[in-house]
Amino acid sequence: MRKSHGQSFKKQVIKLAECPACQGRAVVQGVFHELACEACNASGWIDGWTRQALPLDELVTQLGMNLRVATSQIEQLRNPQVTGPEELYQSSNRIGAGGTNFTGD
């Protein structure tokens, strides 16, 4: 087991969960109008493990990190990697005339 002192060099992604008080809406219904949710600092998100509101500076960092992960997942789904026989037709193997794609047809 390795000992370490001080803070980590990398920021860890915290699992976020929707606030149960406002159901992720960031506002709760008052008597006459909607009010900012006190349970989640009007963000709609809480720490998924401790179920406590995150400080605003930590919340901004975590939302940015989670957004970056979600964006990369969306890009992977938009551009699927082709495998199998279709890969021969989609990628250039540069063995045809003039360095073009040769499929053997």
PATI-616041 format. One record per atom (N, C-alpha, C): residue number from 1; residue in three letters; x, y, z. Coordinates in pm, 1 decimal. Example, Ala and Ser with C-alpha at 12.3 -4.5 7.8 and 13.67 -1.06 7.14 Angstrom:
BEGIN
1 | Ala | 1319.0 | -569.0 | 780.0
1 | Ala | 1230.0 | -450.0 | 780.0
1 | Ala | 1320.0 | -330.0 | 780.0
2 | Ser | 1285.0 | -225.0 | 708.0
2 | Ser | 1367.0 | -106.0 | 714.0
2 | Ser | 1290.0 | 3.0 | 787.0
END
This chain:
BEGIN
1 | Met | 84.2 | -117.6 | 0.0
1 | Met | 0.0 | 0.0 | 0.0
1 | Met | 88.6 | 123.8 | 0.0
2 | Arg | 61.2 | 215.6 | -86.4
2 | Arg | 142.4 | 335.0 | -103.6
2 | Arg | 85.4 | 451.2 | -23.2
3 | Lys | 170.9 | 517.0 | 48.1
3 | Lys | 127.4 | 634.1 | 124.1
3 | Lys | 135.5 | 757.6 | 36.5
4 | Ser | 43.6 | 847.2 | 55.6
4 | Ser | 49.2 | 975.2 | -14.4
4 | Ser | 8.5 | 1084.4 | 83.7
5 | His | 65.4 | 1199.3 | 64.5
5 | His | 37.1 | 1312.8 | 152.2
5 | His | -19.0 | 1426.7 | 68.9
6 | Gly | -108.1 | 1500.9 | 127.9
6 | Gly | -162.3 | 1617.4 | 60.0
6 | Gly | -273.1 | 1582.7 | -36.1
7 | Gln | -304.0 | 1677.8 | -120.6
7 | Gln | -413.2 | 1661.7 | -214.9
7 | Gln | -370.3 | 1578.7 | -334.9
8 | Ser | -467.8 | 1523.0 | -401.7
8 | Ser | -443.1 | 1446.1 | -522.9
8 | Ser | -402.4 | 1540.7 | -635.0
9 | Phe | -322.5 | 1489.8 | -728.7
9 | Phe | -280.6 | 1571.0 | -841.8
9 | Phe | -389.6 | 1581.6 | -947.7
10 | Lys | -482.7 | 1487.5 | -949.0
10 | Lys | -591.9 | 1489.7 | -1045.1
10 | Lys | -724.0 | 1507.0 | -972.3
11 | Lys | -811.9 | 1583.5 | -1032.6
11 | Lys | -945.7 | 1603.6 | -978.4
11 | Lys | -1029.2 | 1481.1 | -1011.0
12 | Gln | -1096.1 | 1425.0 | -913.6
12 | Gln | -1179.0 | 1307.0 | -933.1
12 | Gln | -1321.2 | 1348.2 | -969.7
13 | Val | -1382.8 | 1271.7 | -1060.9
13 | Val | -1521.3 | 1296.6 | -1100.0
13 | Val | -1612.2 | 1241.6 | -991.3
14 | Ile | -1701.6 | 1324.5 | -942.3
14 | Ile | -1797.5 | 1284.5 | -838.9
14 | Ile | -1926.3 | 1243.0 | -907.4
15 | Lys | -1982.6 | 1132.5 | -862.0
15 | Lys | -2110.1 | 1086.9 | -916.2
15 | Lys | -2217.4 | 1185.2 | -870.3
16 | Leu | -2286.7 | 1246.5 | -965.2
16 | Leu | -2392.6 | 1341.5 | -933.8
16 | Leu | -2528.1 | 1272.5 | -944.2
17 | Ala | -2622.1 | 1317.3 | -862.5
17 | Ala | -2758.6 | 1265.8 | -865.0
17 | Ala | -2854.6 | 1384.5 | -862.7
18 | Glu | -2974.0 | 1360.9 | -913.6
18 | Glu | -3075.2 | 1467.0 | -910.2
18 | Glu | -3117.3 | 1492.1 | -766.3
19 | Cys | -3142.6 | 1616.9 | -735.9
19 | Cys | -3187.1 | 1655.6 | -603.2
19 | Cys | -3327.4 | 1599.8 | -578.0
20 | Pro | -3348.4 | 1527.3 | -466.9
20 | Pro | -3481.9 | 1473.6 | -440.5
20 | Pro | -3583.6 | 1580.3 | -401.0
21 | Ala | -3537.0 | 1693.1 | -349.9
21 | Ala | -3629.5 | 1798.6 | -306.7
21 | Ala | -3695.1 | 1868.5 | -425.8
22 | Cys | -3618.7 | 1891.6 | -532.0
22 | Cys | -3673.3 | 1963.5 | -648.1
22 | Cys | -3681.1 | 1876.2 | -773.1
23 | Gln | -3645.0 | 1749.6 | -764.4
23 | Gln | -3642.7 | 1655.8 | -876.3
23 | Gln | -3556.4 | 1706.9 | -992.4
24 | Gly | -3446.5 | 1773.3 | -959.3
24 | Gly | -3354.1 | 1820.4 | -1061.3
24 | Gly | -3394.5 | 1949.2 | -1130.8
25 | Arg | -3499.0 | 2014.4 | -1085.8
25 | Arg | -3546.4 | 2137.0 | -1150.6
25 | Arg | -3478.9 | 2263.5 | -1098.1
26 | Ala | -3412.3 | 2256.7 | -983.5
26 | Ala | -3342.1 | 2368.5 | -919.8
26 | Ala | -3434.8 | 2469.0 | -852.4
27 | Val | -3565.1 | 2450.9 | -865.8
27 | Val | -3661.1 | 2538.3 | -798.2
27 | Val | -3768.9 | 2452.1 | -732.2
28 | Val | -3825.7 | 2505.0 | -623.8
28 | Val | -3938.0 | 2439.7 | -557.2
28 | Val | -4056.7 | 2535.7 | -559.8
29 | Gln | -4173.9 | 2479.5 | -554.4
29 | Gln | -4294.5 | 2561.3 | -562.8
29 | Gln | -4323.4 | 2624.7 | -426.7
30 | Gly | -4327.1 | 2756.8 | -422.4
30 | Gly | -4367.9 | 2829.3 | -303.0
30 | Gly | -4518.8 | 2847.7 | -303.4
31 | Val | -4568.3 | 2930.5 | -214.5
31 | Val | -4711.1 | 2954.5 | -208.2
31 | Val | -4759.7 | 3027.6 | -333.5
32 | Phe | -4686.4 | 3130.7 | -375.0
32 | Phe | -4729.4 | 3209.6 | -489.5
32 | Phe | -4636.5 | 3200.1 | -609.8
33 | His | -4509.6 | 3164.4 | -588.1
33 | His | -4414.2 | 3157.7 | -698.7
33 | His | -4306.3 | 3054.1 | -667.0
34 | Glu | -4222.0 | 3024.5 | -764.8
34 | Glu | -4116.2 | 2926.8 | -746.5
34 | Glu | -3998.9 | 2990.6 | -673.0
35 | Leu | -3937.0 | 2911.9 | -584.2
35 | Leu | -3823.0 | 2956.8 | -505.2
35 | Leu | -3701.7 | 2871.8 | -538.8
36 | Ala | -3582.0 | 2927.5 | -521.7
36 | Ala | -3459.0 | 2851.3 | -542.9
36 | Ala | -3450.5 | 2739.6 | -439.1
37 | Cys | -3413.5 | 2621.4 | -483.6
37 | Cys | -3404.9 | 2504.8 | -395.2
37 | Cys | -3285.6 | 2520.4 | -301.3
38 | Glu | -3310.5 | 2512.7 | -172.5
38 | Glu | -3204.5 | 2525.4 | -72.2
38 | Glu | -3124.1 | 2396.3 | -57.8
39 | Ala | -3183.9 | 2282.8 | -88.5
39 | Ala | -3119.2 | 2153.2 | -67.3
39 | Ala | -3003.0 | 2129.3 | -163.3
40 | Cys | -3005.8 | 2193.1 | -280.6
40 | Cys | -2901.2 | 2169.4 | -381.3
40 | Cys | -2833.4 | 2298.0 | -427.9
41 | Asn | -2848.0 | 2406.2 | -356.4
41 | Asn | -2793.8 | 2536.9 | -395.5
41 | Asn | -2847.1 | 2581.0 | -531.5
42 | Ala | -2971.8 | 2550.5 | -558.7
42 | Ala | -3041.5 | 2588.6 | -681.8
42 | Ala | -2970.7 | 2539.5 | -807.4
43 | Ser | -2916.6 | 2417.3 | -800.8
43 | Ser | -2850.7 | 2359.8 | -917.7
43 | Ser | -2925.4 | 2238.6 | -972.3
44 | Gly | -3000.2 | 2170.2 | -887.5
44 | Gly | -3068.2 | 2049.3 | -928.7
44 | Gly | -2984.0 | 1924.5 | -911.9
45 | Trp | -2857.8 | 1939.0 | -868.3
45 | Trp | -2765.6 | 1826.4 | -854.0
45 | Trp | -2708.2 | 1820.9 | -713.5
46 | Ile | -2689.9 | 1699.0 | -662.5
46 | Ile | -2625.9 | 1676.7 | -532.5
46 | Ile | -2521.9 | 1567.0 | -549.5
47 | Asp | -2436.2 | 1550.8 | -449.3
47 | Asp | -2336.7 | 1443.6 | -449.7
47 | Asp | -2410.5 | 1310.2 | -442.1
48 | Gly | -2382.3 | 1221.5 | -535.4
48 | Gly | -2452.5 | 1094.0 | -542.8
48 | Gly | -2421.0 | 999.7 | -429.0
49 | Trp | -2307.0 | 1015.7 | -363.4
49 | Trp | -2268.1 | 925.9 | -254.8
49 | Trp | -2312.0 | 979.0 | -118.8
50 | Thr | -2284.6 | 1106.0 | -91.3
50 | Thr | -2316.7 | 1160.8 | 40.7
50 | Thr | -2456.8 | 1220.6 | 46.9
51 | Arg | -2517.9 | 1243.5 | -69.6
51 | Arg | -2651.9 | 1303.2 | -79.4
51 | Arg | -2655.9 | 1445.7 | -21.9
52 | Gln | -2542.9 | 1515.5 | -25.1
52 | Gln | -2532.4 | 1652.4 | 22.9
52 | Gln | -2509.8 | 1746.3 | -95.9
53 | Ala | -2546.7 | 1872.4 | -77.6
53 | Ala | -2522.8 | 1973.3 | -180.6
53 | Ala | -2373.4 | 2000.1 | -190.9
54 | Leu | -2326.9 | 2020.6 | -312.2
54 | Leu | -2186.3 | 2052.9 | -334.1
54 | Leu | -2166.1 | 2203.7 | -324.0
55 | Pro | -2048.0 | 2247.2 | -276.6
55 | Pro | -2018.0 | 2391.1 | -281.5
55 | Pro | -2018.3 | 2437.2 | -427.7
56 | Leu | -2051.2 | 2563.5 | -450.5
56 | Leu | -2068.7 | 2612.6 | -586.3
56 | Leu | -1943.4 | 2598.8 | -672.2
57 | Asp | -1825.1 | 2625.2 | -616.6
57 | Asp | -1703.2 | 2611.8 | -697.3
57 | Asp | -1678.6 | 2466.5 | -735.8
58 | Glu | -1705.3 | 2372.5 | -645.7
58 | Glu | -1690.6 | 2230.1 | -676.1
58 | Glu | -1797.9 | 2184.9 | -774.8
59 | Leu | -1917.6 | 2237.8 | -761.8
59 | Leu | -2027.8 | 2202.1 | -850.3
59 | Leu | -1997.9 | 2241.6 | -994.7
60 | Val | -1943.7 | 2360.5 | -1014.6
60 | Val | -1909.6 | 2406.6 | -1148.9
60 | Val | -1804.7 | 2314.7 | -1210.3
61 | Thr | -1703.7 | 2277.5 | -1133.0
61 | Thr | -1599.3 | 2188.0 | -1182.3
61 | Thr | -1656.3 | 2052.0 | -1219.0
62 | Gln | -1739.5 | 1995.8 | -1132.0
62 | Gln | -1796.2 | 1863.4 | -1157.0
62 | Gln | -1891.0 | 1863.3 | -1276.6
63 | Leu | -1971.0 | 1967.5 | -1292.3
63 | Leu | -2060.1 | 1975.6 | -1407.8
63 | Leu | -1980.1 | 1984.6 | -1537.3
64 | Gly | -1871.1 | 2059.5 | -1534.8
64 | Gly | -1785.1 | 2068.1 | -1653.2
64 | Gly | -1722.1 | 1933.9 | -1687.5
65 | Met | -1675.1 | 1861.2 | -1586.4
65 | Met | -1614.4 | 1730.6 | -1609.6
65 | Met | -1718.1 | 1630.8 | -1661.1
66 | Asn | -1837.4 | 1632.2 | -1603.7
66 | Asn | -1942.9 | 1542.2 | -1648.8
66 | Asn | -1988.4 | 1577.3 | -1790.3
67 | Leu | -1992.1 | 1705.3 | -1824.1
67 | Leu | -2028.6 | 1747.1 | -1958.5
67 | Leu | -1925.1 | 1698.8 | -2059.6
68 | Arg | -1797.7 | 1707.0 | -2024.8
68 | Arg | -1691.4 | 1662.1 | -2114.0
68 | Arg | -1703.3 | 1511.6 | -2140.4
69 | Val | -1733.8 | 1433.0 | -2036.2
69 | Val | -1751.9 | 1288.5 | -2051.5
69 | Val | -1872.3 | 1259.4 | -2140.5
70 | Ala | -1983.3 | 1329.5 | -2117.1
70 | Ala | -2104.2 | 1307.3 | -2197.5
70 | Ala | -2082.4 | 1347.0 | -2343.3
71 | Thr | -2009.8 | 1455.4 | -2367.6
71 | Thr | -1982.0 | 1499.2 | -2503.9
71 | Thr | -1897.4 | 1396.7 | -2577.8
72 | Ser | -1797.9 | 1340.3 | -2511.0
72 | Ser | -1714.3 | 1239.4 | -2576.9
72 | Ser | -1794.6 | 1112.8 | -2606.1
73 | Gln | -1887.9 | 1076.0 | -2518.7
73 | Gln | -1973.0 | 960.2 | -2544.2
73 | Gln | -2064.4 | 984.8 | -2664.1
74 | Ile | -2116.8 | 1105.5 | -2676.8
74 | Ile | -2201.9 | 1139.5 | -2791.1
74 | Ile | -2122.2 | 1132.1 | -2919.9
75 | Glu | -1999.4 | 1182.9 | -2919.4
75 | Glu | -1915.0 | 1178.9 | -3039.1
75 | Glu | -1882.5 | 1035.8 | -3078.0
76 | Gln | -1859.7 | 948.7 | -2981.2
76 | Gln | -1832.8 | 808.1 | -3011.9
76 | Gln | -1954.9 | 742.0 | -3074.1
77 | Leu | -2074.5 | 778.6 | -3029.2
77 | Leu | -2195.7 | 721.3 | -3086.7
77 | Leu | -2223.9 | 775.8 | -3226.1
78 | Arg | -2185.8 | 899.7 | -3252.5
78 | Arg | -2206.7 | 959.0 | -3384.6
78 | Arg | -2113.4 | 898.4 | -3488.2
79 | Asn | -1991.6 | 866.0 | -3447.3
79 | Asn | -1889.9 | 812.9 | -3538.9
79 | Asn | -1850.1 | 672.2 | -3495.6
80 | Pro | -1934.4 | 572.8 | -3523.4
80 | Pro | -1899.6 | 437.4 | -3480.4
80 | Pro | -1782.0 | 383.2 | -3560.6
81 | Gln | -1699.5 | 303.5 | -3495.8
81 | Gln | -1587.1 | 240.5 | -3562.5
81 | Gln | -1637.4 | 119.5 | -3639.5
82 | Val | -1600.5 | 112.3 | -3765.5
82 | Val | -1644.5 | 3.6 | -3852.1
82 | Val | -1549.6 | -114.0 | -3833.9
83 | Thr | -1606.2 | -234.6 | -3819.7
83 | Thr | -1525.0 | -354.7 | -3805.4
83 | Thr | -1577.5 | -461.3 | -3900.3
84 | Gly | -1499.7 | -565.1 | -3919.3
84 | Gly | -1540.9 | -677.4 | -4002.7
84 | Gly | -1521.6 | -647.5 | -4150.1
85 | Pro | -1596.8 | -717.0 | -4235.9
85 | Pro | -1581.1 | -700.3 | -4381.2
85 | Pro | -1611.3 | -558.1 | -4428.9
86 | Glu | -1698.9 | -487.6 | -4359.5
86 | Glu | -1733.2 | -351.4 | -4400.4
86 | Glu | -1613.3 | -258.0 | -4387.4
87 | Glu | -1522.2 | -290.8 | -4298.1
87 | Glu | -1405.2 | -206.6 | -4277.3
87 | Glu | -1319.2 | -198.2 | -4403.4
88 | Leu | -1314.7 | -307.3 | -4481.2
88 | Leu | -1236.9 | -306.9 | -4605.0
88 | Leu | -1291.4 | -206.2 | -4705.1
89 | Tyr | -1421.8 | -187.2 | -4706.6
89 | Tyr | -1483.8 | -95.8 | -4801.1
89 | Tyr | -1481.7 | 49.2 | -4751.6
90 | Gln | -1481.2 | 69.0 | -4620.9
90 | Gln | -1486.4 | 204.5 | -4565.9
90 | Gln | -1348.6 | 268.4 | -4552.8
91 | Ser | -1247.8 | 188.9 | -4522.9
91 | Ser | -1114.3 | 245.2 | -4502.3
91 | Ser | -1030.7 | 227.2 | -4628.1
92 | Ser | -932.4 | 312.3 | -4644.4
92 | Ser | -846.2 | 306.2 | -4761.3
92 | Ser | -726.9 | 217.6 | -4730.1
93 | Asn | -705.0 | 114.8 | -4813.2
93 | Asn | -588.7 | 28.7 | -4793.3
93 | Asn | -473.9 | 67.2 | -4885.1
94 | Arg | -495.7 | 162.3 | -4975.8
94 | Arg | -394.0 | 222.2 | -5062.9
94 | Arg | -315.8 | 119.9 | -5145.5
95 | Ile | -378.4 | 9.7 | -5184.7
95 | Ile | -308.2 | -86.3 | -5270.0
95 | Ile | -367.4 | -90.5 | -5410.2
96 | Gly | -460.0 | -1.9 | -5439.5
96 | Gly | -518.7 | 5.0 | -5574.1
96 | Gly | -436.8 | 94.4 | -5665.0
97 | Ala | -484.3 | 116.1 | -5785.1
97 | Ala | -413.9 | 199.1 | -5882.7
97 | Ala | -402.9 | 342.3 | -5831.0
98 | Gly | -280.6 | 395.1 | -5828.5
98 | Gly | -257.4 | 532.4 | -5783.8
98 | Gly | -275.9 | 550.7 | -5634.7
99 | Gly | -269.3 | 443.6 | -5557.4
99 | Gly | -283.7 | 451.7 | -5412.1
99 | Gly | -428.1 | 462.6 | -5366.4
100 | Thr | -521.0 | 421.0 | -5452.3
100 | Thr | -661.0 | 424.7 | -5415.2
100 | Thr | -699.9 | 297.9 | -5341.2
101 | Asn | -821.4 | 292.0 | -5295.8
101 | Asn | -870.7 | 177.0 | -5221.1
101 | Asn | -898.6 | 60.8 | -5315.9
102 | Phe | -846.0 | -57.4 | -5285.9
102 | Phe | -870.4 | -177.6 | -5365.4
102 | Phe | -953.0 | -272.2 | -5282.2
103 | Thr | -1071.8 | -310.7 | -5333.2
103 | Thr | -1159.5 | -401.6 | -5258.4
103 | Thr | -1159.8 | -542.0 | -5312.9
104 | Gly | -1103.9 | -565.5 | -5429.4
104 | Gly | -1099.4 | -700.5 | -5485.5
104 | Gly | -1221.6 | -736.0 | -5565.8
105 | Asp | -1311.1 | -644.5 | -5589.1
105 | Asp | -1433.1 | -673.4 | -5668.0
105 | Asp | -1404.2 | -674.7 | -5814.8
END
